[in-house]
Amino acid sequence: MRKLLLLFLSVIFLPGILISQETEQQHSLKFSGYIGYEMYFDTYNSATTRDGQVYLYPLAEDLDINGDDINQNFQSQMLSIQSRTRLTSSGLSAFGADVKGVIEGDFLGTAEAYTRLFRLRHAFIQLNWEKSELITGQTWHPMFVTGCYPSVFSFGAGAPFHPLSRVPQIRYTFKPTSNFDLMGAILYHGDFKSSGPAWAQQNSGLPDIQFQFRFHNDFIFTGFTAGYKFLTPRTETAAGIKTNETIGSYNLQAFAKFTTKPVTVKVEGIYGQNLSNYVMIGGYGAAEDPTDVNFDDYSYTNINTISVWSEVVTNFKKFNAGIFAGYSSNLGAKDDYYSLTTPTLAYERGRDIDYIFRISPRVQYTSGKLTFILEHMMTGAAYGTAFDSKHKATDTDSPTINHRILLGAKYSF
């Protein structure tokens, strides 16, 4: 009788046990990331954040009574806060698609005051069908093209010449062929907000809308991105009257990567309005004088920005070299421009900059999962001394220059 009972229980529960084991075998959790260390030396005071980890551009010249430039100052620092961890769940299916989930964080914090605190970088669910893909959650903004971005060691992937932004979004990609992708996304800016009031996009009630197409094969990866966002910086005027004045701004991007056995060449061009949410120069202001009582309910106008960059890197096994070059310029506004910046709130990044540029060569040596890097970033910023009514520089000082020498190590796991 006891044997019959055991046989009966085995028949009932064995299929469930086998299915459970099969499910456990299909599902996988992968822990990955890297430990990044760097020591850097700067020759000029610069616009930075996160203890200098995120570098933008040198400040304007500031002469004392003796004619000495206060901002010409040698600095150095050691940091490991870009180190990150990533947990990836894969192997399961839903709605006929393969499902992947990713959570990733680092130690840069969400603002300068929170440097060294753990922050969320990515948290998304990805569903893959045969010819389409759906992503929901926080990950790279479509303007950060993962197939074509600067592979410099300095944190920020070439910012402020290349877009840097991770945002909550819903993104759908259609793949009619193995070489062609069409993508559409709606998103909100999260930690990477435009300059000005932090709640401006939320007040508009409208998401950022982005479209992108990509063509790729073994030699070329190329595409184009176009998007539009809405901001409502205030809901009432200084007189306490309700207002819903909203400003829209667009972004355009073209990119290409060419891969050969010895080298990879990347190039990208961006033109857009108020690109400040991408950690780039630009912003917006008033189209009428906000101090004029006749324009208490003033409208807004964008600063237009252009940015181009290119990179060449070698593709050898251990020793490699690369060089990055970037240029970005403030093109002014379409309408008369009145700055809304106050001592506590900036509506522009690089308000008085005419143009910035960077040349950054590097060499690196890899053994297994460990890489040592030596990188030199020469960044210049030319500040306008006179501007027209549209805030386009009509006279410019000679560029201030910072040389950042960076020694780094990266251990991937």
C-alpha positions as CSV (number, residue, x, y, z in Angstrom):
1,M,0.0,0.0,0.0
2,R,2.8,2.4,0.9
3,K,4.5,1.7,-2.4
4,L,1.3,2.3,-4.3
5,L,0.9,5.7,-2.5
6,L,4.4,6.7,-3.4
7,L,3.9,5.7,-7.0
8,F,0.6,7.7,-7.1
9,L,2.3,10.9,-5.6
10,S,5.1,10.5,-8.1
11,V,2.7,10.4,-11.1
12,I,0.9,13.5,-9.8
13,F,3.8,15.7,-8.8
14,L,6.7,14.6,-11.1
15,P,5.5,16.6,-14.2
16,G,5.3,19.7,-12.0
17,I,8.7,19.1,-10.6
18,L,10.2,18.6,-14.1
19,I,8.4,21.8,-15.4
20,S,9.7,23.7,-12.4
21,Q,13.3,22.5,-13.1
22,E,12.9,23.3,-16.8
23,T,11.8,26.8,-15.9
24,E,14.6,27.3,-13.6
25,Q,17.0,26.2,-16.2
26,Q,15.6,28.6,-18.8
27,H,15.6,31.6,-16.4
28,S,18.9,33.2,-15.8
29,L,20.2,36.1,-13.6
30,K,23.4,37.7,-14.7
31,F,25.4,40.1,-12.4
32,S,27.8,42.3,-14.2
33,G,29.4,45.8,-14.1
34,Y,32.8,47.3,-13.7
35,I,35.1,49.0,-11.2
36,G,36.4,52.3,-12.6
37,Y,39.3,54.3,-11.1
38,E,40.7,57.5,-12.4
39,M,43.1,60.3,-11.4
40,Y,43.0,63.5,-13.3
41,F,44.8,66.8,-13.5
42,D,43.3,70.1,-14.7
43,T,45.0,73.3,-15.7
44,Y,42.0,75.6,-15.7
45,N,38.8,76.0,-13.5
46,S,35.9,74.5,-15.4
47,A,32.2,73.8,-15.3
48,T,31.9,70.3,-13.8
49,T,29.7,68.3,-11.5
50,R,30.1,65.2,-9.3
51,D,33.5,66.3,-7.9
52,G,34.7,67.0,-11.4
53,Q,33.8,63.5,-12.7
54,V,31.4,65.0,-15.3
55,Y,33.4,67.6,-17.2
56,L,31.8,70.2,-19.5
57,Y,34.0,73.2,-20.5
58,P,36.5,75.7,-19.0
59,L,35.1,78.9,-17.4
60,A,35.5,82.4,-18.7
61,E,38.6,84.4,-18.0
62,D,38.5,86.2,-14.6
63,L,41.3,88.8,-14.1
64,D,42.2,90.2,-10.7
65,I,43.6,93.7,-10.1
66,N,47.0,92.6,-11.2
67,G,45.8,91.2,-14.5
68,D,46.3,87.6,-13.3
69,D,43.6,85.1,-14.4
70,I,42.1,83.6,-11.2
71,N,40.6,80.7,-13.1
72,Q,44.1,79.6,-14.4
73,N,44.5,77.1,-11.6
74,F,46.1,73.6,-11.3
75,Q,43.8,71.0,-9.8
76,S,43.8,67.2,-9.3
77,Q,41.5,64.5,-8.0
78,M,41.0,60.7,-7.6
79,L,37.6,59.1,-8.0
80,S,36.0,55.7,-8.3
81,I,32.4,56.8,-8.2
82,Q,31.6,55.8,-11.8
83,S,31.9,52.2,-10.8
84,R,28.6,50.4,-11.5
85,T,26.6,47.2,-11.1
86,R,24.0,45.6,-13.4
87,L,21.5,42.8,-12.9
88,T,20.0,41.2,-16.0
89,S,17.1,38.8,-15.9
90,S,16.5,36.8,-19.1
91,G,15.3,33.4,-20.4
92,L,11.6,33.7,-19.8
93,S,8.8,34.6,-22.3
94,A,5.5,36.5,-22.3
95,F,3.0,37.4,-25.0
96,G,5.0,35.3,-27.4
97,A,8.1,37.4,-26.8
98,D,11.5,36.8,-25.1
99,V,11.6,38.9,-22.0
100,K,14.6,40.6,-20.4
101,G,14.7,42.9,-17.4
102,V,17.6,45.1,-16.4
103,I,18.5,47.1,-13.3
104,E,21.7,49.1,-13.1
105,G,23.1,51.8,-10.8
106,D,26.3,53.7,-10.0
107,F,27.6,56.0,-7.3
108,L,27.5,59.4,-8.9
109,G,24.2,60.4,-7.2
110,T,21.5,62.5,-8.9
111,A,23.1,65.9,-8.1
112,E,26.3,67.4,-6.8
113,A,25.0,67.4,-3.2
114,Y,24.4,63.6,-3.5
115,T,27.7,62.6,-5.0
116,R,28.8,59.1,-3.9
117,L,25.3,58.0,-3.2
118,F,23.9,55.1,-5.2
119,R,21.6,56.1,-8.1
120,L,19.4,54.4,-10.6
121,R,20.8,54.4,-14.2
122,H,18.6,51.8,-15.9
123,A,15.5,49.9,-14.9
124,F,13.5,48.5,-17.9
125,I,11.6,45.6,-19.3
126,Q,12.4,44.5,-22.8
127,L,10.2,42.2,-25.0
128,N,11.6,40.9,-28.2
129,W,9.5,39.3,-31.0
130,E,10.9,38.1,-34.3
131,K,10.5,41.5,-36.0
132,S,9.8,44.0,-33.2
133,E,10.9,45.1,-29.7
134,L,9.1,46.9,-26.9
135,I,10.9,48.6,-24.0
136,T,9.2,50.1,-21.0
137,G,11.1,51.7,-18.2
138,Q,14.2,53.9,-17.8
139,T,17.1,53.6,-20.2
140,W,19.0,55.6,-22.8
141,H,17.2,58.5,-24.5
142,P,16.9,57.6,-28.3
143,M,19.4,60.5,-28.9
144,F,22.0,58.4,-27.1
145,V,22.5,55.8,-29.9
146,T,24.1,52.8,-28.3
147,G,25.4,51.7,-31.6
148,C,27.3,55.0,-32.3
149,Y,28.6,57.0,-29.3
150,P,32.1,58.2,-28.2
151,S,34.0,55.4,-26.4
152,V,36.2,57.9,-24.5
153,F,37.1,56.9,-20.9
154,S,36.2,60.2,-19.4
155,F,32.7,60.0,-17.9
156,G,29.8,61.4,-20.0
157,A,30.5,59.8,-23.4
158,G,31.6,63.0,-25.0
159,A,29.2,65.4,-23.3
160,P,28.5,68.2,-23.9
161,F,29.1,67.5,-27.6
162,H,27.2,64.2,-27.6
163,P,23.8,63.8,-25.9
164,L,23.8,62.3,-22.4
165,S,20.4,61.3,-21.0
166,R,18.6,58.3,-19.5
167,V,14.8,58.7,-19.2
168,P,11.6,56.8,-18.4
169,Q,10.0,55.8,-21.7
170,I,7.9,53.5,-23.8
171,R,9.8,52.6,-27.0
172,Y,8.6,50.4,-29.8
173,T,11.0,49.3,-32.6
174,F,9.8,47.6,-35.8
175,K,12.4,45.5,-37.7
176,P,11.1,44.7,-41.2
177,T,14.5,43.3,-42.2
178,S,17.7,42.3,-40.4
179,N,19.3,45.5,-41.5
180,F,16.6,48.1,-41.0
181,D,14.9,49.4,-37.8
182,L,12.1,52.0,-37.3
183,M,11.6,53.3,-33.7
184,G,9.1,55.5,-32.0
185,A,9.1,56.5,-28.3
186,I,7.3,58.7,-25.8
187,L,9.2,59.7,-22.7
188,Y,9.7,62.1,-19.8
189,H,13.0,63.6,-18.8
190,G,13.5,62.2,-15.3
191,D,16.8,63.2,-13.8
192,F,17.9,64.8,-17.1
193,K,15.6,67.8,-17.2
194,S,15.8,71.0,-19.3
195,S,17.3,74.1,-17.6
196,G,14.7,76.3,-15.9
197,P,11.9,75.1,-13.6
198,A,12.3,71.3,-12.9
199,W,8.5,70.7,-13.3
200,A,8.2,72.4,-16.7
201,Q,7.7,69.3,-18.8
202,Q,5.3,67.8,-16.2
203,N,3.2,71.0,-16.3
204,S,2.8,70.7,-20.1
205,G,1.1,67.4,-19.7
206,L,2.8,66.2,-22.9
207,P,5.6,63.7,-23.3
208,D,8.8,64.1,-25.4
209,I,8.2,62.3,-28.7
210,Q,11.0,60.8,-30.6
211,F,11.3,58.9,-34.0
212,Q,14.4,57.1,-35.3
213,F,15.4,54.9,-38.2
214,R,18.6,52.9,-38.4
215,F,20.3,50.9,-41.2
216,H,23.1,48.6,-40.3
217,N,25.3,45.8,-41.6
218,D,28.8,44.5,-40.9
219,F,30.4,47.7,-42.3
220,I,28.0,50.6,-41.5
221,F,25.7,51.6,-38.8
222,T,23.8,54.8,-39.7
223,G,20.5,56.6,-39.0
224,F,18.5,59.7,-38.2
225,T,16.6,60.9,-35.2
226,A,13.9,63.6,-34.9
227,G,12.0,64.6,-31.8
228,Y,9.9,67.3,-30.2
229,K,9.3,68.2,-26.5
230,F,7.0,70.7,-24.7
231,L,7.6,72.8,-21.6
232,T,5.3,74.9,-19.5
233,P,7.6,76.8,-17.2
234,R,4.9,78.5,-15.1
235,T,1.2,78.3,-14.4
236,E,0.7,81.8,-13.2
237,T,2.2,85.2,-14.0
238,A,3.9,87.5,-11.6
239,A,0.5,89.2,-11.1
240,G,-1.0,85.9,-10.0
241,I,-3.0,85.4,-13.3
242,K,-3.3,81.9,-14.6
243,T,-1.2,81.2,-17.7
244,N,-0.5,78.1,-19.9
245,E,2.2,79.6,-22.1
246,T,4.1,76.6,-23.5
247,I,7.2,76.3,-25.5
248,G,8.0,73.5,-28.0
249,S,11.5,72.6,-29.2
250,Y,12.8,70.1,-31.7
251,N,16.0,68.0,-32.0
252,L,17.5,66.5,-35.2
253,Q,20.4,64.0,-35.3
254,A,22.3,62.1,-38.0
255,F,24.9,59.5,-37.2
256,A,27.1,56.9,-38.8
257,K,29.7,54.4,-37.8
258,F,32.1,52.6,-40.2
259,T,33.8,49.4,-38.9
260,T,36.8,47.8,-40.5
261,K,39.2,45.3,-39.1
262,P,41.9,47.9,-38.1
263,V,39.8,50.9,-37.2
264,T,36.3,52.2,-36.5
265,V,35.2,55.7,-37.5
266,K,32.2,57.4,-36.0
267,V,30.6,60.7,-36.9
268,E,27.5,62.6,-35.6
269,G,25.8,65.9,-36.2
270,I,23.0,67.5,-34.0
271,Y,20.9,70.6,-34.5
272,G,18.2,71.5,-32.1
273,Q,16.5,73.9,-29.8
274,N,17.0,74.0,-26.0
275,L,19.3,70.9,-25.9
276,S,20.0,71.5,-22.2
277,N,18.2,68.3,-21.1
278,Y,21.0,66.4,-23.0
279,V,23.8,68.0,-20.9
280,M,24.6,70.2,-23.9
281,I,24.8,74.0,-24.2
282,G,21.6,75.9,-24.9
283,G,18.3,76.7,-23.2
284,Y,15.4,79.1,-23.5
285,G,14.2,82.5,-22.4
286,A,11.5,85.1,-22.9
287,A,10.5,86.4,-26.3
288,E,9.3,89.7,-24.7
289,D,10.8,91.8,-21.9
290,P,9.6,90.1,-18.7
291,T,10.0,93.4,-16.8
292,D,7.6,95.2,-19.1
293,V,4.1,95.2,-17.5
294,N,2.6,95.0,-21.0
295,F,4.1,91.5,-21.4
296,D,3.4,90.0,-18.0
297,D,2.2,86.9,-19.7
298,Y,5.2,86.7,-22.0
299,S,5.9,83.9,-24.4
300,Y,9.2,81.9,-24.8
301,T,11.9,81.4,-27.4
302,N,14.6,78.7,-27.7
303,I,18.4,79.0,-28.1
304,N,19.4,77.0,-31.2
305,T,22.5,74.8,-30.9
306,I,24.6,72.9,-33.3
307,S,27.1,70.1,-32.4
308,V,29.3,67.8,-34.4
309,W,31.8,65.2,-33.3
310,S,33.9,62.4,-34.7
311,E,36.0,59.6,-33.3
312,V,38.6,57.2,-34.7
313,V,39.6,54.1,-32.7
314,T,41.7,51.1,-33.4
315,N,40.4,47.5,-33.0
316,F,43.4,45.5,-31.9
317,K,43.3,42.9,-29.2
318,K,45.4,44.5,-26.4
319,F,46.9,47.8,-27.3
320,N,44.6,50.4,-28.8
321,A,44.5,54.1,-29.5
322,G,41.7,56.6,-30.3
323,I,41.0,60.3,-30.8
324,F,37.8,62.2,-30.3
325,A,37.1,65.7,-31.6
326,G,34.0,67.8,-31.0
327,Y,32.6,71.3,-31.7
328,S,29.4,73.0,-30.5
329,S,28.1,76.5,-31.0
330,N,25.3,78.7,-29.7
331,L,23.4,80.0,-32.8
332,G,21.1,82.4,-30.9
333,A,17.3,82.4,-30.9
334,K,14.7,82.9,-33.7
335,D,13.1,85.9,-31.9
336,D,14.3,88.6,-29.6
337,Y,15.7,87.0,-26.5
338,Y,15.5,88.0,-22.9
339,S,17.2,85.9,-20.3
340,L,15.1,84.6,-17.4
341,T,18.1,83.4,-15.4
342,T,18.2,84.4,-11.7
343,P,21.0,83.8,-9.1
344,T,19.2,80.6,-8.1
345,L,17.8,79.3,-11.3
346,A,19.4,79.0,-14.8
347,Y,17.4,78.8,-18.0
348,E,20.5,78.2,-20.1
349,R,23.7,76.1,-20.0
350,G,26.7,78.0,-21.2
351,R,24.7,81.2,-21.3
352,D,27.5,83.5,-22.6
353,I,29.3,80.8,-24.7
354,D,29.8,81.4,-28.4
355,Y,31.4,78.0,-29.1
356,I,33.2,75.2,-27.5
357,F,35.6,72.5,-28.8
358,R,37.5,69.5,-27.7
359,I,40.3,67.3,-28.9
360,S,40.9,64.1,-26.9
361,P,43.5,61.5,-27.8
362,R,43.9,58.3,-25.7
363,V,45.9,55.1,-25.5
364,Q,44.9,51.9,-23.6
365,Y,46.2,48.5,-22.8
366,T,43.9,45.5,-22.0
367,S,44.8,42.2,-20.3
368,G,41.8,40.0,-19.8
369,K,39.1,42.0,-18.0
370,L,41.5,44.8,-16.9
371,T,42.2,47.9,-19.0
372,F,44.6,50.8,-18.2
373,I,44.0,54.1,-19.9
374,L,45.9,57.4,-20.5
375,E,43.7,60.2,-21.9
376,H,44.3,63.8,-22.7
377,M,41.3,66.2,-23.0
378,M,42.0,69.6,-24.4
379,T,38.7,71.6,-24.2
380,G,38.3,75.2,-25.2
381,A,35.4,77.7,-24.6
382,A,35.0,81.0,-26.4
383,Y,32.8,83.5,-24.5
384,G,30.9,86.2,-26.2
385,T,31.6,89.8,-25.1
386,A,28.7,91.3,-27.1
387,F,25.4,89.8,-28.3
388,D,22.7,90.9,-30.7
389,S,19.0,91.0,-29.7
390,K,18.7,87.2,-30.4
391,H,21.6,86.4,-28.1
392,K,24.0,85.5,-30.9
393,A,27.5,86.6,-30.1
394,T,28.8,89.5,-32.2
395,D,32.2,89.7,-30.5
396,T,34.1,87.0,-28.8
397,D,37.1,86.7,-26.5
398,S,39.9,84.2,-27.2
399,P,39.0,80.7,-26.0
400,T,40.0,79.7,-22.5
401,I,41.7,76.3,-22.6
402,N,41.8,73.4,-20.0
403,H,44.0,70.4,-20.3
404,R,42.8,67.4,-18.4
405,I,45.2,64.5,-18.1
406,L,43.4,61.4,-17.0
407,L,45.0,58.1,-15.8
408,G,42.4,55.4,-15.4
409,A,41.8,51.7,-14.8
410,K,38.7,49.6,-15.5
411,Y,38.0,46.1,-14.3
412,S,34.9,44.6,-15.9
413,F,33.1,41.6,-14.4
